[in-house]
Each structure stands twice: as structure tokens, then as C-alpha cells.
Amino acid sequence: MSGISGPDWAFGDLAGSQCDLALVRLHSADVDGAAAAMRPVLDLPSTHRSNGIIVSTMHVRSALTAGPARTAVAARDLRAEIEAFPVSRPALPRG
């Protein structure tokens, strides 16, 4: 997602797509691929972490606790990183 910007950039849609890609990769037991898909989402600045992005990220975290990938070291690392992902963001300024 880096390098994408501008007034028409739908970062939320892109982040949701990255989370969906991570879920598909997890269902295929590709934990490294899931981690790669989540990297741009986890790197978003806190101002870009909307409720929808947080919910999508939590779906990935849930998927990391089930299935054959749950015991992989990479899955534990990704799960820990998602757990550290702030679930709230500062309120938008008034105006």
C-alpha cells in the first residue's frame, strides 16, 4: 500500500482487501503469505485505522487461532503483532 496516495485513494478498501488476502492464504496454510499481506495494514498510521480496518484485522487474528497454521511460529508472531495493533484511534478533530 505504500506509494499509493491522493484524494481518491480508498485506503480502507485496500486494507480490507489485504486482510481478505491474508485470510485466503491462512486457509491454504500459507502463514508467511498471510503475514506479507498484513504488513501494509499493520504499518498504517493510527489516523488511517478505521473501525472497518480494525474489524478486518481482528478476523485475521481469529483465523490465526484455528486450523493447521495456529501452531506455526510465524502465526504466533503475526498474532502478537495484531494484538498490539491499537484497537482505537484518536477522535477526529471537530470542524
C-alpha positions as CSV (number, residue, x, y, z in Angstrom):
1,M,0.0,0.0,0.0
2,S,3.0,2.3,0.2
3,G,3.3,4.8,-2.6
4,I,-0.5,5.0,-3.0
5,S,-2.0,8.3,-2.1
6,G,-4.1,11.1,-3.3
7,P,-7.6,12.4,-2.7
8,D,-9.3,9.4,-4.4
9,W,-7.2,6.7,-2.6
10,A,-9.5,4.3,-0.8
11,F,-7.1,3.0,1.8
12,G,-9.8,1.3,3.8
13,D,-10.9,-0.7,0.8
14,L,-7.3,-1.7,0.1
15,A,-6.7,-2.6,3.7
16,G,-9.8,-4.8,3.7
17,S,-8.6,-6.5,0.5
18,Q,-5.2,-7.2,2.1
19,C,-7.0,-8.7,5.2
20,D,-9.1,-10.8,2.9
21,L,-6.0,-12.0,1.0
22,A,-4.4,-12.9,4.4
23,L,-7.5,-15.0,5.3
24,V,-7.3,-16.8,1.9
25,R,-3.7,-17.5,2.5
26,L,-4.3,-18.7,6.0
27,H,-6.9,-21.2,4.8
28,S,-4.3,-22.5,2.5
29,A,-1.8,-22.8,5.4
30,D,0.4,-20.1,3.9
31,V,1.2,-18.2,7.1
32,D,4.2,-16.3,5.5
33,G,1.9,-15.2,2.7
34,A,-0.7,-14.0,5.2
35,A,1.9,-12.1,7.1
36,A,3.1,-10.4,3.9
37,A,-0.5,-9.5,3.1
38,M,-1.0,-8.0,6.5
39,R,2.3,-6.0,6.6
40,P,0.8,-2.9,4.8
41,V,-2.2,-2.9,7.1
42,L,-0.2,-3.2,10.2
43,D,2.0,-0.4,9.0
44,L,-0.9,2.1,8.5
45,P,-0.6,5.2,10.7
46,S,-3.1,5.3,13.5
47,T,-5.0,8.1,11.7
48,H,-5.9,5.5,9.0
49,R,-7.0,2.7,11.3
50,S,-10.8,3.0,10.9
51,N,-13.2,0.7,12.6
52,G,-13.6,-1.4,9.4
53,I,-9.9,-1.9,9.2
54,I,-9.7,-2.9,12.9
55,V,-12.6,-5.4,12.5
56,S,-11.0,-6.9,9.4
57,T,-7.7,-7.2,11.3
58,M,-9.4,-9.0,14.2
59,H,-10.9,-11.5,11.7
60,V,-7.4,-12.4,10.6
61,R,-6.3,-12.7,14.3
62,S,-9.2,-15.1,14.9
63,A,-8.2,-17.2,11.9
64,L,-4.7,-17.4,13.3
65,T,-6.0,-19.3,16.3
66,A,-7.7,-22.0,14.3
67,G,-6.6,-24.5,11.6
68,P,-3.2,-26.0,11.0
69,A,-1.5,-22.6,10.9
70,R,-2.2,-21.9,14.6
71,T,1.0,-23.7,15.8
72,A,3.4,-22.1,13.4
73,V,5.9,-19.7,14.8
74,A,5.1,-17.2,12.1
75,A,1.4,-17.4,13.1
76,R,2.2,-16.7,16.7
77,D,4.4,-13.7,15.7
78,L,1.7,-12.3,13.5
79,R,-1.0,-12.9,16.1
80,A,1.1,-11.0,18.7
81,E,1.6,-8.1,16.2
82,I,-2.1,-7.9,15.5
83,E,-2.8,-8.0,19.3
84,A,-0.5,-5.0,19.6
85,F,-2.4,-3.2,16.8
86,P,-4.3,-0.3,18.5
87,V,-8.0,-1.0,18.5
88,S,-8.9,2.6,19.0
89,R,-7.8,5.7,17.3
90,P,-7.9,9.3,18.4
91,A,-11.1,11.1,17.8
92,L,-11.3,13.2,14.7
93,P,-10.9,16.9,15.2
94,R,-14.0,19.0,15.3
95,G,-14.7,21.3,12.4
